[in-house]
């Protein structure tokens, strides 16, 4: 009789041992959460890239903030984060981020592992004047908004970017005597980033005095960008803008629809 019962006990042993694993996982998550919550936010300075530094920390590694971020010694605003401790079980750091630079506010969710980073639902807006520390030419004014459903890459290059960036009420003292140049939308479609990290995006106007249809390409290796497309004034265009486009058309000519070809190159 004992021999006949032992196989049943052996058959039940494995499911019982397996049933403990959810409890073990919950226990590990609890230990990680408590450990992370106890560490000061300033601990993150040990994991920042060489080009990045941070100051004015508050809170913990789990939920904290850095009041001043510097990238290549340039002001990159402030950031607040809230970690997802359970992601650490999969050797991934995941967090909700809130970034502020003067009047610009951006929110999103990001995860980082040994392969790089992935960000989702990155949304934000603010005046473009506050982007001058990132290379925006002086004298330009307006507002910008972005919604990126996906952003992937590593410290070397991007691997994916999907979404839209819109700018409105664009103006510059060097163009048409500072007149409002209208609003534009930059679209990053699936596949906009190739395997080398180069980016191609479509630029169109969304109304205003200037009709624009262009393709913007960014070459990662040379860190240069090009804009290729056409320009044409609308009836609402101010006289100063019409005069500048007429001067440009003397050099470039116009097609049958009155559009002027445009080719610009810029460096980041």
Buried (B, 14 or more C-beta within 10 A) or exposed (E): EEEEEEEEEEEEEEEEEEEEEEEEEEEBBEEBBEEBBEEEBBEBEEEEEEEEBBEEBEBBBBBBBBBBBBBEEEBBBBBBBBBBBBBBEEEBBBBBBBBBBBEBBBBBBBBBEEEBBBBEBBBBBBBBBBBBBEEEEEEBBBBBBBBBBBBBBEEEBBBBBBBBBBBBBBBBEEBBBBBBBBBBBBBBEEEBBEEEBBBBBBBEBEEBBBBBBBEBBBBBEEEEBBBBBBBBBBEEBBEEBBEBBEEBBEEBEBEEEEBBBBEEEEEE
